[in-house]
Amino acid sequence: MICFNNDYSEGAHPAILRALEEENLRQNPGYGADVHCAAAAARIRELAQCPEADVHFLVGGTPCNLISLTAFLRPHQAAIAAETGHIAVHESGSIEAAGHKVCTIAADQGKLTGELVRKVAAEHTDEHMVQPKLIFISDSTELGTIYTKAELTELRAVCDELGLYLYLDGARLASALTSEENDLTLADIAALTDAFYIGGTKNGMLIGEALVITNKALGADFRYIMKQRGGMLAKGWLIGLQFEVLLKDGLYFENARHANAMSARLREGLAAAGCRFVADSPTNQIFPILPRAAADALTQRYGFERWGAGDAGFQPVRLVCSWATKEEDVAAFLADLEKLI
């Protein structure tokens, strides 16, 4: 079976595994108070040009989002997200379970705009309703689309106007930053958001995300909440070391460029075969609409996600490439598809 289900089916990049093996029997302090976490945090501050930022290492995207919003929001406050936003549809209601409503709105290509944010904010008029306080976005989005610098700047302006925080889920930030259509830098994201995280799990690490808090007002007591909510890993050095390797010589960007390049080949081949797409994704996730019979037949050899019910004999699917996707696997998928449509 050739897997296009996600970008974390494989273990870890060999360079990361070598570093873990070399460090395996060395003793490190617990809970992130080690030289590897310190070095990785320093490198993140350097790359993002945010020397005063707080950096915390967590095991995955859902705990990162849950713990961050728990820390940033007061009990009566809510988040604004696109209706496709990860916290709205893919985290089992974790934010709501923590006591914070997620106010969703339909958003073209999965991207919030200043107009959409103002609309949601205007619908919440007084203390009889929740108070929207945080904008939640992902880059890349759940549909593989990306934000431009102008779009992120617009959201920052709306946040400043309405007194909102801007939080960016960066599970696939590497893919967004290395997209040929991208005009944002890591420094831009640090300057325009109040907090964001850099995803490692979906870009060649075994586990781990790096949360970067640039708004100092949001950093108070964060480690208390991180510990209380089960996010503080005793062997924190395991994540710090992986980020240290991933960010040292550009492996973070190299992995993502490869994933994007493999998806681009898939996208070009699918388009040449006459396929339509759910979204115009320039990153490592693509969403072609296949004839249902072809989608059914391809499942005999390939793993991928069905994306909604589809209609009229067609099935939308999600195909995801990773740092480890092989060119020959992409070619094989396209060749088998060609036989079916």
C-alpha positions in Angstrom: 0.0 0.0 0.0 1.3 3.4 -1.0 0.1 6.0 1.5 -1.1 9.5 0.6 -3.3 9.8 3.7 -1.1 12.2 5.5 2.4 13.7 6.0 3.2 11.8 9.2 2.9 8.1 8.2 6.6 7.7 8.2 8.7 7.9 11.4 11.4 10.6 11.3 14.1 11.9 9.0 17.3 9.8 9.3 19.3 12.8 10.5 16.9 13.2 13.4 17.0 9.5 14.2 20.8 9.6 14.3 20.8 12.5 16.6 18.3 10.8 19.0 20.4 7.6 19.0 23.6 9.6 19.7 21.9 11.4 22.6 20.0 8.3 23.9 22.3 7.4 26.9 23.3 11.0 27.8 21.5 12.4 30.8 19.4 15.6 30.4 17.3 17.7 32.8 13.6 17.2 32.6 10.6 19.3 31.5 12.5 21.2 28.8 15.2 22.6 31.0 17.9 21.2 28.9 20.5 22.5 26.4 18.7 21.1 23.4 15.4 22.9 24.1 17.4 26.1 24.9 19.4 25.8 21.6 16.2 25.1 19.6 14.4 28.0 21.2 17.3 30.3 20.4 17.3 29.2 16.8 13.6 29.8 16.5 14.0 33.3 17.9 16.8 34.0 15.5 14.9 32.7 12.4 11.7 34.5 13.4 13.6 37.7 14.4 11.7 37.8 17.7 14.4 37.8 20.4 12.0 38.3 23.3 9.5 35.6 22.4 8.6 32.8 24.7 9.1 29.3 23.1 7.5 26.2 24.5 7.7 22.6 23.1 4.6 20.4 23.0 3.9 17.0 21.6 1.2 17.8 19.0 -1.1 20.3 17.4 -4.2 19.6 19.3 -2.6 20.0 22.8 -0.8 23.0 21.5 -4.1 24.7 20.4 -6.0 23.5 23.5 -3.4 24.7 26.0 -2.7 28.0 24.2 -6.4 29.0 24.0 -7.0 27.9 27.5 -4.1 30.2 28.6 -5.0 33.1 26.4 -8.8 33.3 26.9 -10.9 34.2 29.9 -13.8 32.0 30.7 -16.4 34.1 28.9 -14.3 34.5 25.7 -14.4 32.7 22.4 -12.4 32.1 19.3 -13.3 33.0 15.7 -12.5 30.4 13.0 -13.4 29.4 9.5 -16.0 26.7 9.5 -13.2 24.4 8.2 -10.8 25.4 11.0 -9.0 22.6 12.8 -10.3 23.5 16.2 -13.8 23.5 14.8 -13.9 20.1 13.0 -10.8 18.0 13.8 -10.2 18.3 17.6 -13.2 16.5 19.1 -14.6 19.7 20.5 -11.5 20.2 22.8 -11.8 24.0 22.9 -15.5 23.8 23.8 -14.8 21.1 26.4 -12.4 23.6 28.0 -15.2 26.1 28.2 -14.6 28.3 25.1 -17.0 28.6 22.2 -15.6 28.4 18.7 -17.6 30.9 16.5 -17.4 29.7 12.9 -18.2 31.3 9.6 -18.0 30.1 6.0 -14.8 31.2 4.4 -13.8 30.9 0.8 -10.8 28.6 0.3 -10.7 28.1 4.1 -9.3 31.6 4.8 -10.7 34.2 7.2 -10.8 37.9 6.1 -11.2 41.1 7.9 -14.8 41.4 6.7 -15.7 38.0 8.0 -14.1 38.7 11.4 -16.0 42.0 11.7 -19.2 40.1 10.8 -18.8 37.6 13.6 -17.7 40.3 16.1 -20.7 42.4 15.3 -23.1 39.6 16.0 -21.9 39.4 19.6 -23.2 42.6 21.2 -23.2 42.3 24.9 -22.6 40.3 28.1 -25.5 37.9 27.3 -23.3 36.3 24.6 -19.7 35.1 24.5 -17.1 37.7 23.7 -15.0 36.9 20.6 -11.4 37.5 21.6 -9.1 35.4 19.4 -8.8 34.8 15.7 -7.7 31.2 14.9 -6.2 30.6 11.5 -3.9 27.9 10.0 -1.2 28.3 7.4 -1.4 26.3 5.4 -5.2 25.9 5.9 -7.2 22.7 6.2 -7.7 23.0 2.4 -4.0 23.4 1.7 -4.4 27.1 0.8 -2.1 29.8 2.2 -2.3 33.4 3.5 -0.5 36.2 1.7 1.3 38.9 3.6 -1.4 41.4 2.7 -4.1 39.1 4.0 -2.3 38.5 7.3 -1.6 42.2 7.6 -5.3 42.9 7.2 -6.2 40.4 9.9 -3.6 42.1 12.2 -5.2 45.5 11.6 -8.7 44.1 12.4 -7.3 42.6 15.6 -5.8 45.9 16.6 -9.1 47.6 15.8 -11.3 45.2 17.7 -9.0 44.2 20.5 -8.5 40.6 19.4 -5.6 38.2 19.5 -4.3 36.6 16.3 -3.2 33.0 16.7 -1.8 30.9 13.9 -1.8 27.1 13.8 1.4 26.1 12.0 1.1 22.4 11.8 2.0 22.7 8.1 3.7 26.1 8.3 6.8 24.8 6.5 4.7 23.8 3.5 3.2 27.2 3.4 6.5 29.0 3.7 8.1 27.0 0.9 5.2 27.3 -1.5 6.0 29.0 -4.7 3.1 31.3 -4.2 4.1 32.4 -0.7 5.3 35.9 0.1 5.5 35.5 3.9 8.6 34.9 6.0 8.8 33.4 9.5 9.7 36.9 10.7 6.5 38.3 9.2 4.4 35.8 11.0 6.1 36.5 14.3 5.5 40.3 13.8 1.9 40.0 12.7 0.6 37.4 15.2 0.3 37.2 19.0 1.3 33.6 19.0 1.9 30.8 16.5 3.4 27.4 16.4 5.9 25.7 14.2 4.9 22.1 13.3 7.4 19.3 13.4 5.2 16.2 13.5 4.1 16.8 9.9 7.6 17.8 8.6 10.0 15.0 9.5 10.0 14.8 13.3 8.7 11.9 15.4 6.6 14.2 17.5 6.6 17.9 18.5 5.5 21.4 17.9 7.2 24.7 19.0 4.8 27.3 20.3 6.1 30.9 19.9 4.4 33.6 22.0 5.3 37.0 20.8 2.7 39.0 22.8 4.3 39.1 26.3 1.0 39.7 27.9 -0.1 36.1 26.9 3.0 34.4 28.3 2.3 34.9 32.0 2.0 31.6 33.9 1.9 29.6 30.7 4.0 26.8 32.0 1.6 26.4 34.9 -1.3 25.8 32.5 0.9 23.7 30.2 1.7 21.4 33.2 -1.9 21.4 34.5 -3.2 20.3 31.1 -0.8 17.5 30.6 1.4 19.3 28.0 4.7 19.3 29.8 6.8 16.4 28.7 9.2 15.0 31.3 11.6 14.1 28.5 11.3 17.5 26.9 14.7 17.1 25.4 13.3 14.6 22.9 11.4 17.5 21.2 14.1 20.1 21.7 16.8 17.9 20.1 14.6 17.2 17.1 13.9 20.9 16.5 17.6 21.6 16.9 18.4 19.2 14.1 15.5 20.3 11.9 16.3 24.0 12.1 20.1 23.9 12.2 21.0 23.6 8.5 17.7 24.2 6.7 16.3 20.7 6.9 12.9 22.2 8.0 12.6 24.0 4.7 14.2 21.2 2.6 11.7 18.6 3.8 8.7 20.9 3.0 10.0 21.8 -0.4 10.2 18.1 -1.3 6.7 17.5 0.0 5.4 20.5 -2.1 7.2 19.3 -5.2 5.7 15.8 -5.0 2.2 17.3 -4.5 2.8 19.7 -7.5 3.6 16.7 -9.7 0.4 15.0 -8.5 -1.6 18.2 -9.1 -0.2 18.7 -12.6 -0.9 15.1 -13.5 -4.4 15.1 -12.2 -5.2 18.4 -14.0 -3.8 16.9 -17.2 -6.2 14.0 -16.7 -9.1 16.4 -16.5 -9.7 16.4 -12.8 -11.3 19.3 -11.0 -10.2 20.4 -7.5 -12.0 21.3 -4.3 -9.5 24.1 -3.5 -6.6 25.8 -5.2 -3.9 24.4 -3.0 -0.2 25.3 -3.7 1.1 23.2 -0.8 1.5 19.5 0.1 -2.2 18.8 0.4 -4.4 18.6 -2.7 -8.1 17.8 -3.1 -8.9 16.4 -6.5 -12.4 15.3 -7.5 -12.2 11.8 -9.0 -14.8 9.7 -10.7 -16.2 7.5 -7.9 -15.4 4.3 -9.7 -11.8 5.4 -10.1 -11.5 6.4 -6.4 -12.8 3.0 -5.4 -10.4 1.2 -7.6 -7.4 3.2 -6.5 -8.0 2.2 -2.9 -6.8 -1.3 -3.7 -3.2 0.0 -3.9 -3.2 3.5 -2.4 -4.2 5.1 0.8 -6.0 8.5 0.8 -8.9 10.2 2.5 -12.3 10.7 1.0 -13.2 14.4 1.5 -17.0 14.6 1.9 -19.7 12.7 0.2 -19.4 14.0 -3.3 -22.2 13.8 -5.9 -23.2 12.7 -9.4 -20.7 9.9 -9.5 -17.7 11.9 -8.3 -15.7 11.7 -5.1 -13.5 14.4 -3.6 -10.4 13.0 -2.0 -7.4 14.4 -0.2 -3.9 13.4 -1.3 -1.0 14.4 1.0 2.8 14.2 0.3 5.5 14.2 2.8 9.3 14.7 3.1 9.6 11.0 2.3 7.2 10.7 -0.6 9.0 8.9 -3.5 8.8 10.2 -7.1 8.1 6.7 -8.3 5.0 6.4 -6.1 3.7 9.7 -7.5 4.3 8.4 -11.0 2.6 5.1 -10.2 -0.5 6.8 -8.9 -0.8 8.9 -12.0 -0.3 6.0 -14.3 -2.9 3.9 -12.5 -5.3 6.8 -12.6 -4.9 7.3 -16.3 -6.0 3.7 -16.9 -9.2 4.4 -15.0 -10.4 7.7 -16.5 
